[in-house]
Amino acid sequence: MPKINAPLTDKLIKSLKPKEREYKKSDGKNLYLFVSPTGRKYFAFEFKSPITQKIRRMALGEYPTLSLAEARERKMELLKQIASGDDPLIIKNSSDTALKSIAMEWLNIKATKVAKTTLDKQIIRLEKHLFPFLGSKEINDITKADIISILRKIEKTGHFETMNRIYMLCSQIWRYAVGVDKVSHNIISDINYQYTFKSGKVKNFSTLTSSDDIKRLLIAVKNYNGDIKN
């Protein structure tokens, strides 16, 4: 017979100690309590999406700020959404965990530190190249392959500077998301940009090695009377 786990109790939750790796305890019917290596305890709802058919996890809140009774009430609300054919995470994405929402949070903070013209350009790039494809997606569901696919599309157009800027913007957005605990890992740091995208690399000129070449260069510089331009 399969093992049947007893429902959680406050006494049991308080007795749970952190381990080397995060672990979870079931309360039954899709509700779990997770215990992190730092001792942080939080409730999460795990379910099979009626839309994507994938197993998904939705954080509900930290214990004891969110009580066991409140977590169970929230679970029942989410089960009703699933029974109606809805994906609770897609519904939640209309609030604070969609990529676009997190990116706009980051941009609002950045607005106090950069010129408006710079900020406007960054928003335009994101609105054109990133948000139409991933803006409404839960940031925890976005993969490295998703980001590479976006960058590949730009690479094919030959706009290598834009590709690089989108990559850098993604890196900063994910660093912010990790910092505010919206996502646990910066997937952008897993992309080896130099080796993944070979197009648009900065051209390196050959090094002068012979003394005659170096002498000719120094003479040319000394005798040059024009304007120096970058």
C-alpha positions as CSV (number, residue, x, y, z in Angstrom):
1,M,0.0,0.0,0.0
2,P,1.2,3.5,-0.8
3,K,2.3,5.6,2.2
4,I,-0.3,8.1,3.4
5,N,1.2,11.2,4.9
6,A,-0.7,12.8,7.8
7,P,-1.7,16.4,7.3
8,L,0.6,19.1,8.7
9,T,0.1,20.7,12.1
10,D,1.6,23.8,13.5
11,K,3.5,21.7,16.0
12,L,5.1,19.6,13.2
13,I,5.9,22.7,11.1
14,K,7.7,24.4,14.0
15,S,9.7,21.2,14.7
16,L,11.0,20.9,11.1
17,K,14.8,21.7,10.9
18,P,16.7,22.9,7.9
19,K,18.8,20.4,5.9
20,E,21.6,20.7,3.4
21,R,19.1,20.9,0.6
22,E,15.6,22.3,0.4
23,Y,12.9,19.7,1.1
24,K,9.1,19.6,1.3
25,K,6.4,18.1,3.5
26,S,2.9,17.4,2.1
27,D,-0.3,18.6,3.7
28,G,-2.3,16.6,1.1
29,K,-4.1,17.6,-2.1
30,N,-1.4,19.7,-3.8
31,L,-0.4,21.8,-0.8
32,Y,3.3,21.6,0.4
33,L,5.5,23.2,3.0
34,F,9.0,23.8,1.8
35,V,12.0,24.2,4.2
36,S,15.1,25.9,2.8
37,P,18.7,25.4,4.0
38,T,18.5,28.7,5.8
39,G,15.4,27.7,7.8
40,R,12.9,29.6,5.7
41,K,9.5,27.9,5.5
42,Y,6.9,28.6,2.9
43,F,3.8,27.1,1.4
44,A,3.5,26.2,-2.2
45,F,0.8,24.8,-4.4
46,E,1.9,22.1,-7.0
47,F,-0.5,21.2,-9.8
48,K,-0.8,19.9,-13.3
49,S,-1.8,22.8,-15.6
50,P,-5.0,22.1,-17.5
51,I,-3.6,24.2,-20.3
52,T,0.0,23.1,-20.8
53,Q,-0.3,19.7,-19.0
54,K,2.9,20.5,-17.2
55,I,3.5,20.2,-13.4
56,R,3.8,23.7,-12.0
57,R,4.6,25.2,-8.6
58,M,3.0,28.4,-7.2
59,A,4.4,30.0,-4.0
60,L,1.7,31.0,-1.6
61,G,3.6,32.7,1.2
62,E,6.0,32.3,4.1
63,Y,5.0,30.6,7.4
64,P,4.0,31.8,9.9
65,T,3.0,35.1,8.1
66,L,0.7,32.9,6.1
67,S,-0.9,30.5,8.5
68,L,-1.6,26.8,7.8
69,A,-5.4,27.5,7.8
70,E,-5.0,30.4,5.4
71,A,-2.8,28.2,3.1
72,R,-5.5,25.6,3.0
73,E,-8.1,28.2,2.1
74,R,-5.9,29.4,-0.7
75,K,-5.4,25.9,-1.9
76,M,-9.2,25.4,-2.2
77,E,-9.5,28.6,-4.3
78,L,-6.8,27.3,-6.6
79,L,-8.4,23.9,-7.0
80,K,-11.6,25.6,-8.1
81,Q,-9.7,27.5,-10.7
82,I,-8.2,24.3,-12.0
83,A,-11.6,22.6,-12.0
84,S,-12.9,25.4,-14.2
85,G,-10.0,24.7,-16.7
86,D,-7.9,27.7,-15.7
87,D,-4.2,27.7,-14.9
88,P,-3.6,29.6,-11.6
89,L,-0.2,30.7,-12.6
90,I,-1.5,32.3,-15.8
91,I,-4.1,34.1,-13.8
92,K,-1.4,35.2,-11.3
93,N,0.8,36.4,-14.2
94,S,-1.5,39.4,-14.6
95,S,0.0,40.7,-11.4
96,D,3.6,40.6,-10.1
97,T,5.3,37.5,-11.4
98,A,5.1,37.9,-15.2
99,L,8.4,38.8,-16.9
100,K,7.0,42.2,-18.1
101,S,5.8,43.1,-14.6
102,I,9.2,42.4,-13.0
103,A,11.0,44.2,-15.8
104,M,8.9,47.3,-15.3
105,E,9.6,47.2,-11.6
106,W,13.3,47.1,-12.4
107,L,12.9,50.0,-14.9
108,N,11.1,52.1,-12.4
109,I,14.0,51.8,-10.0
110,K,16.4,52.5,-12.8
111,A,14.5,55.6,-13.8
112,T,16.0,57.4,-10.8
113,K,19.6,56.6,-11.9
114,V,19.7,57.1,-15.7
115,A,18.6,59.7,-18.2
116,K,15.1,59.6,-19.5
117,T,16.3,59.2,-23.1
118,T,18.3,56.1,-22.1
119,L,15.4,54.6,-20.2
120,D,13.0,55.2,-23.2
121,K,15.4,53.4,-25.6
122,Q,15.6,50.4,-23.2
123,I,11.8,50.3,-22.9
124,I,11.4,50.4,-26.7
125,R,13.9,47.6,-27.2
126,L,12.1,45.4,-24.6
127,E,8.7,46.2,-26.1
128,K,9.9,45.3,-29.5
129,H,12.1,42.3,-29.0
130,L,11.2,40.6,-25.6
131,F,7.8,41.4,-24.3
132,P,5.7,40.2,-27.3
133,F,7.2,36.7,-26.9
134,L,7.8,36.3,-23.2
135,G,6.3,39.3,-21.4
136,S,3.2,37.5,-20.0
137,K,5.1,34.3,-19.1
138,E,5.9,33.4,-15.5
139,I,9.6,34.2,-15.0
140,N,10.2,30.9,-13.3
141,D,8.9,29.1,-16.4
142,I,11.3,30.9,-18.8
143,T,14.2,28.8,-19.8
144,K,17.7,29.5,-21.2
145,A,16.5,28.1,-24.5
146,D,13.7,30.7,-24.6
147,I,16.2,33.6,-24.2
148,I,18.6,32.1,-26.8
149,S,15.7,31.8,-29.3
150,I,14.9,35.5,-28.8
151,L,18.5,36.5,-29.4
152,R,18.8,34.2,-32.4
153,K,15.9,36.0,-34.1
154,I,17.7,39.3,-33.7
155,E,21.0,37.8,-34.8
156,K,19.4,36.6,-38.1
157,T,18.5,40.2,-38.9
158,G,22.2,41.3,-38.6
159,H,21.4,43.8,-35.8
160,F,24.2,42.5,-33.5
161,E,24.3,45.6,-31.3
162,T,20.6,45.3,-30.5
163,M,21.2,41.6,-29.8
164,N,23.9,42.4,-27.3
165,R,21.8,45.1,-25.7
166,I,18.8,42.8,-25.2
167,Y,21.1,40.2,-23.7
168,M,22.5,42.8,-21.3
169,L,19.0,44.0,-20.4
170,C,17.9,40.4,-19.7
171,S,20.9,39.9,-17.5
172,Q,20.1,42.9,-15.4
173,I,16.4,42.0,-15.1
174,W,17.2,38.5,-13.9
175,R,19.7,39.8,-11.4
176,Y,17.0,42.1,-10.0
177,A,14.5,39.3,-9.9
178,V,16.9,37.1,-7.9
179,G,17.6,40.0,-5.6
180,V,13.9,40.5,-4.8
181,D,13.3,36.7,-4.5
182,K,11.0,36.5,-7.6
183,V,13.2,33.8,-9.1
184,S,15.9,31.6,-7.5
185,H,18.4,31.5,-10.3
186,N,19.8,33.8,-13.0
187,I,19.4,31.7,-16.1
188,I,21.1,34.4,-18.2
189,S,24.4,33.8,-16.4
190,D,24.2,30.2,-17.9
191,I,24.4,31.5,-21.4
192,N,27.9,31.6,-22.8
193,Y,27.3,34.6,-25.0
194,Q,30.7,34.6,-26.7
195,Y,30.5,31.0,-27.9
196,T,26.7,30.8,-28.5
197,F,26.5,33.8,-30.8
198,K,29.4,33.9,-33.2
199,S,28.0,36.7,-35.4
200,G,28.7,40.3,-34.8
201,K,32.0,39.7,-32.9
202,V,34.3,42.7,-32.5
203,K,37.0,42.5,-35.1
204,N,40.5,42.4,-33.8
205,F,43.2,43.9,-35.9
206,S,46.5,42.1,-36.4
207,T,49.3,43.0,-34.0
208,L,52.3,44.9,-35.2
209,T,55.3,42.7,-34.4
210,S,58.3,43.8,-36.6
211,S,60.4,46.8,-35.5
212,D,60.1,48.3,-39.1
213,D,56.2,48.2,-38.9
214,I,56.3,49.8,-35.5
215,K,58.7,52.5,-36.7
216,R,56.5,53.3,-39.7
217,L,53.5,53.6,-37.5
218,L,55.2,56.0,-35.0
219,I,56.4,58.2,-37.9
220,A,52.9,58.3,-39.4
221,V,51.4,59.3,-36.1
222,K,54.0,62.0,-35.6
223,N,53.4,63.5,-39.0
224,Y,49.6,63.2,-38.9
225,N,48.0,66.7,-38.8
226,G,44.3,65.7,-39.2
227,D,41.5,65.3,-36.7
228,I,41.5,62.3,-34.4
229,K,38.1,60.5,-34.6
230,N,36.8,57.5,-32.7
